[in-house]
Amino acid sequence: MPKLRNLFVSMPLLAVVACASAPPVTPPAASVAGTAPPTESSPYGLFLAGQEAVNDGRSEDAAGFFDRAASVVRGGETGVLTLKAFTAALLAGDISKAASLSPNDPASPPSLRRLGALVRGVEALAVGDNKAARAILISPAADPGHELGAALLAPWAAAAAGDAEASIARPTIAGDAISQFFADLDQGKLFERARRFDESETAFRALIAKGDPGRLASLNLGEMLERRGRAREAVAIYDEALRASPNNETLRRARDRAASGGKRPPMETVRKGAAEALIAPASEVLADRQPQVALAYLRLALRLDPEKDEAWLLVGDILATAGDASGARAAFLNPKPGSAQYVTARGKLAWIDQAAGDKEGALKIARETFKAEPHDRDAAVTLADLLRADNRFAESALILTGLIHKEGAAVDWRLLYMRAVDYSEGDRWSDAEHDLKAALTLAPDEPELLNFLGYSWIDRGENLPEALAMVQKAVSLDPKSGAMIDSLGWGYFKLGQFGPAVEKLEAAVVLEPADPDVNNHLGDAYWRVGRTVEARFQWQRVLSLSPTDKLKREVEEKLKSGLTPDISTAVVAHQ
C-alpha cells in the first residue's frame, strides 16, 4: 500500500513552537548554596512554578505565579517578573490583568513597550474609554509606525471617539501588502460608517479588482449593498465570489439570505470592526512562525469581540500545536450552532479526542455534528476521516458514497481518492481501481492519483509498464516526495532492474527515514544485489518503526531465511 495522504484538512497542523516558551532569565536572588530548597510560597519557588507553567503552555497559571513572585520580591528582579507576568496574562487572555502589568518604562524592551501600549489601548476601547484608547494608539508609546496592531486599530478608535474624519484616513503599511489590504478593507467599512456610501463601494470594488483574497471585499460589499436595499446587486456580487470560492460557507449563507429577502445584516459595531482588524496581523505573524505574537493579537481581538469565532479557531490551533489540549478544547467549544465556524470547530474537537486516544469520544462528536448538519460537506468528510483512522473502512466508504452521489458529475476527485483508500484497505480492490480510474479522468496530472494507482498495480504485479510510467510521471510532478520515489524504486524492483531500484529506494529512505514500507523495500533491493548485511540492517530497522502485523511477520521471516524465491516479487508473469 503506498503512503497515502489525507487530502482534506480536518485538523490543520501548524509548524509552530510551544506558545509559551521563553528564554531563561536569572531567577530572583532567593536561593543560596546550602539553604533549604525553594517552596512554592518563596519568590524563587513561585518563579520556578511560573516557568514550569510557561513550559507546559499554561499561560494563565504562569501569570498568577509570576505576579505573586513580583509582589514579594524587591529590587531589579521585580521588573523581570512583571514582564513575564504581563506576557503570560496576555497569552492567557486576561487582558485587563495584562493592561495593569504592561511595561511603559524606558528600561523595558521597545517591542514589549509597544505591545504594552497596544494592550492598554485595546483595554480602554473594550471598557468604552474611547478617547483614551485613541490617544494611546496614536501615541509614540504605541509607535503605530512599527506596531502593526496599533496602526490598524487607530482608525477604529477614532470612529469610537466620534472623529469620523480621522477614522477614514487611510493607514499606509509600507512593504506589507497583506496588512495594507486589511487597512483598505477597514477603510471601506469606515466610509460606510461615516455615511460616505459611494466611497465605501468604490473602496470595496477596488479591492475586488485587485484579486480580493478570501473574498472578504466581496462579502463586505454585498452586505453593504443589502443594507442599502440593493439585494439583487448583492446577490450578483456573492455569485461572482462563489464562482471563485465555491466552498465558502459564509458567502453561501450571505447569498441565500440576500436571495430570499432575509433580514439585512447589521453594520458591525466599532468593537467588532476593531477585533476584525487584529485578525490580519495575527494571521500574518502566524504564517511567519511567530505563534506567541499571533496568540497575543488573537487574545486582544477576543477582548473586543468574544464571539469572534475565526479567532477562537486560530487560538485553538496554536494551543493544540503547543500541546495544550485542554486550552485548545476550550477554544474550540466557543463556536455555537449556526456559526459558519461551528462544523470546523467540532471537527477539531473530534481530532483532539482522537489524538488523546479517545476514539469513541471523537466519533461521537463527529456523528453528532454530521447528524446536526447532514448537508455540510466538511462534517461528512470529518466523520469519514475518523472512521478510516479507526480502520472502519466500510462505514467510511458509505459516508463518502453519499457525498459522491450528491455531487454527481461535478464530484471532487479527492472524494473518489479517499473512497478508493477505503475500498483498497477493505479488500475491495476492483472497486478501488474503478474509483482511481474515474478520479484520473477528472485530474489526469494529479501525482497522488498517479502514485496510488501506479503503485497498487506494481505491488500486485499488474500492468507493470503502464504502472511504471505512471509513477515516473508522479515523481516528475512531485520530485521531493519520498513516497512517490519509493513507488518508482519498487517498480524497478518488480521489473528485475535491481540496480536502479537500489538507487531510487536509497533516495526514498532519505526522504522517508521512518517509513517501515520504504525501509522494507530497500532491504529487499539490497538483498537482490548481494548486499545482504545491509539488507538485514534495513529489515531490522523496519521492526523498530511500528510496522503493521502483516509486515512484521514478513520481515521476521526474511530475517530468518533471507529473501527466498517464494517471497521475491521480481519479474512477475503479468508484465
C-alpha positions in Angstrom: 0.0 0.0 0.0 1.5 3.4 -0.9 1.9 6.1 1.8 -1.4 7.9 1.4 -2.2 11.4 2.2 -5.4 12.7 3.6 -6.3 15.3 1.0 -8.9 17.0 3.2 -7.5 19.1 6.1 -9.6 18.1 9.1 -7.1 19.2 11.6 -4.6 21.7 10.4 -1.1 21.1 11.7 0.8 24.3 12.2 4.6 24.1 12.3 5.0 26.3 15.4 6.9 26.1 18.7 5.3 26.0 22.1 3.2 29.1 22.5 4.5 30.0 25.9 8.2 29.2 25.6 10.6 31.8 26.9 14.4 32.3 27.1 15.8 31.6 30.6 16.3 34.5 32.9 18.2 34.9 36.1 15.8 33.9 38.9 15.2 36.1 41.9 18.0 36.1 44.4 16.3 33.8 46.9 18.3 30.7 46.7 21.9 30.4 48.1 24.0 27.3 48.2 23.4 25.4 51.4 20.0 26.8 52.0 16.7 24.9 52.0 15.1 24.1 48.6 12.7 26.7 47.4 9.0 26.3 48.1 6.1 27.4 46.1 5.5 30.2 48.6 9.0 31.6 48.2 9.8 34.0 45.4 12.2 31.6 43.8 9.6 28.8 44.2 6.9 30.9 42.6 9.3 31.8 39.8 10.1 28.1 39.1 6.4 27.3 39.3 5.7 30.0 36.8 8.5 28.9 34.5 7.2 25.3 34.6 3.7 26.6 33.7 5.2 28.6 30.8 6.9 25.5 29.5 3.7 23.5 29.8 1.8 26.1 27.9 -0.4 27.0 31.0 -0.2 30.8 30.5 -3.0 31.6 33.0 -1.2 29.7 35.8 2.1 31.2 34.8 0.7 34.8 35.0 -0.5 34.1 38.6 2.8 32.7 39.7 4.9 35.5 38.3 2.5 38.1 39.6 2.7 36.6 43.1 6.5 36.4 42.9 6.8 40.0 41.8 4.7 41.1 44.7 7.1 39.7 47.3 10.4 40.5 45.6 12.2 43.8 45.8 14.8 45.3 43.6 15.6 44.8 39.9 14.1 41.3 39.8 10.6 42.8 40.1 10.8 44.2 36.6 11.7 40.8 35.1 8.9 39.1 36.9 6.4 41.7 36.0 7.3 41.4 32.3 6.9 37.7 32.5 3.6 38.1 34.3 2.4 40.6 31.6 3.3 38.2 28.8 1.7 35.2 30.5 -1.5 37.2 31.3 -1.7 38.4 27.7 -1.3 34.9 26.2 -3.8 33.5 28.7 -6.4 36.1 27.5 -6.6 38.1 30.8 -6.3 41.5 29.0 -7.4 43.5 32.0 -4.6 42.0 34.1 -2.1 42.4 31.3 -3.0 46.0 30.9 -2.3 46.7 34.6 1.1 45.0 34.2 2.0 46.4 30.8 5.5 47.8 30.6 6.0 51.5 29.8 9.3 52.4 31.4 12.4 53.1 29.2 14.3 50.1 30.6 11.8 47.6 29.1 12.5 46.3 25.6 11.0 48.6 22.9 8.9 45.8 21.4 7.3 45.0 24.7 6.7 48.7 25.4 4.8 48.9 22.1 2.9 45.7 22.8 2.1 47.1 26.3 0.7 50.3 24.8 -1.4 48.2 22.3 -2.8 46.2 25.2 -3.7 49.4 27.1 -5.4 50.8 24.0 -7.4 47.7 23.5 -8.5 47.5 27.1 -9.5 51.2 27.0 -11.6 50.5 23.9 -13.1 47.4 25.5 -14.3 49.3 28.5 -15.6 52.3 26.5 -12.9 54.8 27.2 -12.7 55.6 23.5 -10.8 58.9 23.6 -8.2 57.4 25.9 -7.9 54.4 23.5 -7.3 56.6 20.5 -4.8 58.7 22.4 -2.8 55.6 23.4 -2.9 54.0 19.9 -1.6 57.1 18.1 1.0 58.0 20.8 4.8 57.5 20.5 4.4 54.7 23.1 2.4 52.6 20.7 4.5 53.7 17.8 2.0 52.9 15.1 4.8 53.1 12.5 6.2 49.9 13.9 3.3 48.4 15.9 1.0 47.0 13.2 -1.9 46.4 15.5 -1.9 50.0 16.7 -1.8 51.2 13.1 -4.8 49.1 12.2 -6.8 49.9 15.4 -6.3 53.7 15.4 -9.0 54.4 12.8 -11.5 52.3 14.7 -10.6 54.1 17.9 -11.1 57.4 16.1 -14.6 56.2 15.0 -15.4 55.1 18.5 -14.3 58.6 19.8 -16.7 60.3 17.3 -14.0 61.6 14.9 -15.4 60.5 11.6 -12.8 62.4 9.5 -9.9 60.8 11.3 -11.4 57.4 11.0 -11.4 57.4 7.2 -7.8 58.4 6.9 -6.1 55.6 5.0 -3.2 54.0 7.0 -0.1 53.3 4.9 1.5 50.0 5.7 4.8 50.2 3.8 6.1 46.9 2.4 3.3 44.8 3.7 0.7 44.1 1.0 -1.4 41.8 3.2 -1.8 44.2 6.0 -2.4 47.0 3.5 -5.3 45.0 2.1 -6.9 44.8 5.5 -6.3 48.5 6.2 -8.0 49.3 2.9 -10.8 46.9 3.7 -11.3 48.7 7.0 -11.4 52.0 5.2 -14.3 50.7 3.1 -16.1 49.8 6.3 -15.4 53.1 8.0 -16.5 55.0 4.9 -19.9 53.3 5.3 -20.0 54.1 9.0 -19.3 57.8 8.1 -22.3 57.6 5.7 -20.0 58.1 2.7 -21.6 55.2 0.8 -20.2 55.9 -2.7 -16.7 56.0 -1.4 -17.3 52.8 0.6 -18.5 51.0 -2.6 -15.5 52.3 -4.6 -13.1 51.1 -1.9 -14.5 47.6 -1.9 -14.7 47.3 -5.7 -11.1 48.4 -6.0 -10.1 45.6 -3.7 -12.2 43.1 -5.7 -10.5 44.2 -8.9 -7.1 43.5 -7.3 -7.9 39.9 -6.5 -9.9 40.0 -3.2 -8.1 37.3 -1.1 -10.6 35.3 0.9 -13.4 37.2 -1.0 -13.6 39.5 2.0 -14.2 42.6 0.0 -17.0 40.9 -1.9 -18.6 39.8 1.3 -18.4 43.3 2.8 -19.6 45.0 -0.4 -22.5 42.6 -0.6 -23.5 43.2 3.0 -23.3 47.0 2.5 -25.5 46.8 -0.7 -28.0 44.7 1.3 -28.2 47.4 3.9 -28.7 50.0 1.2 -31.7 48.0 -0.2 -29.8 46.7 -3.2 -30.2 43.0 -2.6 -30.2 42.0 -6.3 -26.9 43.6 -6.8 -25.6 41.9 -3.6 -26.6 38.5 -5.0 -24.6 39.2 -8.1 -21.6 40.1 -6.0 -21.9 36.9 -3.9 -22.4 34.7 -7.0 -19.3 36.1 -8.6 -17.3 35.5 -5.4 -18.7 31.9 -5.1 -17.6 31.1 -8.6 -14.0 31.7 -7.4 -14.6 30.2 -3.9 -17.4 27.6 -4.2 -16.9 26.1 -0.7 -17.0 29.4 1.2 -19.8 28.8 3.7 -20.0 32.4 4.8 -20.5 33.6 1.3 -23.1 30.9 0.6 -25.1 31.9 3.6 -24.9 35.6 2.7 -26.1 34.7 -0.9 -29.0 32.7 0.4 -30.1 35.5 2.8 -30.0 38.2 0.1 -31.8 36.0 -2.5 -34.6 35.1 -0.1 -35.1 38.7 1.1 -33.9 37.8 4.6 -33.1 40.2 7.3 -30.4 42.7 6.3 -27.1 42.1 8.1 -26.4 44.9 10.6 -23.4 47.0 10.3 -20.7 45.7 12.7 -20.1 47.6 15.8 -16.8 49.5 16.3 -15.6 47.0 18.7 -16.3 44.1 16.3 -14.7 46.0 13.5 -11.6 46.7 15.6 -11.4 43.0 16.6 -11.6 42.0 12.9 -8.7 44.4 12.2 -6.5 42.5 14.6 -7.0 39.2 12.8 -4.9 40.4 9.9 -1.6 40.9 11.8 -2.4 37.7 13.8 -2.6 35.6 10.6 0.5 37.3 9.2 2.8 36.6 12.1 1.4 33.1 12.4 2.4 32.5 8.8 5.9 33.8 9.8 6.0 31.2 12.6 5.6 33.6 15.4 2.9 31.9 17.4 3.3 33.9 20.6 2.8 37.2 18.8 -0.2 35.7 16.9 -1.7 34.4 20.1 -1.3 37.9 21.7 -3.2 39.6 18.8 -5.9 37.0 18.9 -6.4 37.4 22.6 -6.7 41.1 22.1 -9.3 40.6 19.3 -11.3 38.4 21.6 -11.3 41.0 24.3 -13.0 43.3 21.9 -15.3 40.6 20.4 -15.6 37.4 22.4 -17.9 36.0 19.7 -15.2 36.2 17.0 -15.2 32.6 16.0 -12.4 32.8 13.4 -10.2 34.0 16.3 -11.2 31.1 18.5 -10.3 28.6 15.8 -6.8 30.1 15.4 -6.3 30.2 19.2 -7.3 26.6 19.4 -4.9 25.6 16.6 -2.0 27.4 18.2 -2.7 25.8 21.6 -3.2 22.4 20.2 0.1 22.5 18.3 1.8 23.7 21.5 0.4 20.6 23.3 -2.2 22.5 25.4 -5.1 20.1 24.6 -7.3 21.5 27.4 -6.8 25.1 26.2 -7.4 24.1 22.6 -10.6 22.3 23.6 -11.9 25.3 25.5 -11.2 27.5 22.4 -13.0 25.1 20.0 -16.0 24.9 22.2 -16.8 28.6 21.6 -18.4 28.5 18.1 -22.0 27.6 18.6 -24.6 26.0 16.2 -25.5 28.5 13.5 -21.9 29.8 13.3 -20.1 29.4 10.0 -17.2 28.0 12.0 -19.3 25.6 14.1 -18.6 22.5 11.9 -14.9 23.2 11.6 -14.6 23.7 15.4 -16.4 20.5 16.1 -14.1 18.6 13.7 -11.1 20.0 15.5 -12.6 18.9 18.9 -13.0 15.4 17.5 -9.4 15.2 16.4 -8.2 16.3 19.8 -10.1 13.4 21.3 -8.7 11.1 18.6 -5.1 12.2 19.3 -5.7 11.6 23.0 -6.7 8.0 22.3 -10.5 8.6 22.9 -11.6 7.2 19.6 -15.2 6.6 20.7 -15.4 10.2 22.0 -14.1 11.5 18.7 -16.6 9.5 16.7 -19.4 10.6 19.0 -18.6 14.3 18.3 -18.3 13.7 14.6 -21.5 11.7 14.4 -23.4 14.3 16.3 -22.1 17.1 14.1 -23.0 15.1 10.9 -26.5 14.5 12.3 -26.9 18.2 13.1 -25.5 19.3 9.7 -26.3 16.4 7.3 -25.8 18.6 4.3 -22.4 20.0 5.3 -19.6 18.5 3.3 -16.9 19.1 5.9 -19.0 17.4 8.6 -19.3 14.3 6.4 -15.6 14.3 5.4 -14.5 14.6 9.0 -16.7 11.6 10.0 -15.3 9.6 7.1 -11.8 10.5 8.0 -12.2 9.4 11.6 -13.8 6.2 10.6 -10.9 5.5 8.3 -8.4 6.3 11.0 -10.1 3.7 13.2 -10.0 1.1 10.3 -13.7 1.2 9.9 -13.3 1.3 6.1 -16.8 0.1 5.1 -18.5 2.8 7.2 -16.1 5.5 5.9 -16.8 4.4 2.3 -20.6 4.6 2.9 -20.3 8.2 4.1 -18.2 9.2 1.0 -20.6 7.4 -1.3 -23.4 9.7 -0.1 -21.2 12.8 -0.9 -20.1 11.4 -4.3 -23.7 10.7 -5.4 -24.8 14.2 -4.2 -22.0 15.9 -6.3 -22.7 13.8 -9.4 -20.7 14.6 -12.5 -19.0 17.5 -10.7 -17.6 15.3 -8.0 -14.4 16.3 -6.3 -11.7 13.8 -7.3 -10.4 13.8 -3.7 -13.7 12.1 -2.6 -13.0 9.3 -5.1 -9.4 9.1 -3.9 -10.4 8.7 -0.3 -13.1 6.1 -1.1 -10.5 4.2 -3.1 -8.4 4.1 0.1 -11.3 2.7 2.0 -12.0 0.1 -0.7 -8.4 -0.9 -1.0 -7.9 -1.3 2.7 -11.2 -3.2 2.9 -10.0 -5.8 0.3 -12.3 -4.4 -2.5 -9.6 -3.7 -5.0 -11.7 -3.8 -8.1 -13.9 -1.0 -6.6 -10.8 1.0 -5.5 -9.4 0.6 -9.0 -12.6 1.9 -10.6 -12.6 5.0 -8.3 -9.0 5.7 -9.1 -9.5 5.5 -12.8 -12.6 7.7 -12.5 -10.6 10.2 -10.5 -7.8 10.3 -13.1 -10.3 11.3 -15.8 -11.0 14.3 -13.6 -7.5 15.1 -12.6 -5.1 13.3 -15.0 -2.0 15.1 -13.8 -2.6 14.7 -10.0 0.5 13.0 -8.6 -1.3 11.4 -5.7 -3.7 9.6 -8.0 -0.9 8.5 -10.4 1.1 7.2 -7.5 -1.7 5.4 -5.8 -2.9 3.5 -8.9 0.6 3.0 -10.3 2.0 1.6 -7.0 -1.0 -0.6 -6.5 -0.6 -2.2 -9.9 3.2 -2.6 -9.3 2.6 -4.2 -5.9 0.1 -6.6 -7.4 2.3 -7.3 -10.4 -0.2 -5.9 -12.9 0.2 -3.6 -15.9 3.8 -3.1 -15.0 5.0 -1.0 -18.0 1.9 1.3 -17.6 2.3 1.4 -13.9 6.0 2.3 -14.0 5.2 5.2 -16.5 2.5 6.5 -14.1 4.8 6.6 -11.1 7.6 8.2 -13.2 5.1 10.9 -14.1 4.1 11.3 -10.5 7.8 11.7 -9.5 8.3 14.3 -12.2 5.3 16.3 -10.8 6.4 15.9 -7.2 10.2 15.2 -7.2 10.6 15.7 -3.5 8.0 13.0 -2.4 9.7 10.1 -0.8 6.6 8.0 -1.1 6.5 8.5 -4.9 10.2 7.8 -5.3 9.7 4.6 -3.3 6.9 3.6 -5.7 9.3 4.2 -8.6 12.1 2.2 -7.0 9.6 -0.6 -6.2 8.5 -0.6 -9.8 12.1 -1.1 -11.0 12.4 -3.9 -8.4 9.3 -5.7 -9.8 10.8 -5.5 -13.3 14.0 -7.1 -12.1 16.0 -3.8 -12.5 17.7 -4.1 -9.1 20.4 -1.5 -9.6 18.1 1.3 -10.5 15.8 0.0 -7.7 18.5 0.4 -5.1 19.3 3.9 -6.3 15.7 5.1 -6.1 14.9 3.4 -2.8 18.0 4.9 -1.2 16.8 8.3 -2.2 13.3 7.5 -0.9 14.6 6.4 2.5 16.5 9.6 2.9 13.2 11.5 2.5 11.1 9.0 4.5 13.5 7.6 7.1 10.8 6.5 9.5 8.5 4.7 7.0 8.6 0.9 7.5 7.5 0.1 4.0 10.2 2.2 2.4 12.9 0.6 4.6 11.5 -2.9 3.8 11.6 -2.2 0.1 15.2 -1.0 0.3 16.2 -4.2 2.3 14.7 -6.3 -0.5 16.6 -4.4 -3.1 19.9 -4.7 -1.2 19.4 -8.5 -0.9 18.9 -8.8 -4.7 22.1 -7.0 -5.5 24.1 -9.1 -2.9 24.3 -6.5 -0.1 22.9 -9.0 2.4 24.3 -7.3 5.6 22.8 -4.0 4.6 19.5 -5.8 3.7 19.3 -7.4 7.2 20.0 -4.0 8.8 17.1 -2.4 6.9 14.8 -5.2 7.8 15.8 -5.0 11.4 15.1 -1.2 11.3 11.6 -1.9 10.0 10.8 -3.7 13.2 11.6 -0.5 15.2 9.2 1.6 13.1 5.8 0.2 14.2 5.1 -1.9 11.1 1.7 -3.5 10.6 1.3 -7.0 11.9 1.4 -8.4 8.4 4.7 -6.5 7.6 6.2 -7.5 10.9 5.6 -11.3 10.2 7.0 -10.9 6.7 10.2 -9.1 7.9 10.7 -11.6 10.7 10.6 -14.4 8.2 13.1 -12.6 6.0 15.5 -12.1 8.9 15.4 -15.8 9.5 15.7 -17.1 5.9 16.6 -14.1 3.7 14.6 -13.2 0.6 13.7 -16.6 -0.8 12.3 -17.2 -4.3 8.9 -17.5 -2.7 9.0 -14.1 -1.2 10.7 -12.4 -4.2 8.4 -10.2 -6.2 10.8 -9.8 -9.1 9.8 -10.1 -12.7 6.2 -11.4 -12.3 4.3 -13.1 -15.1 1.9 -10.2 -15.6 4.4 -7.9 -17.2 
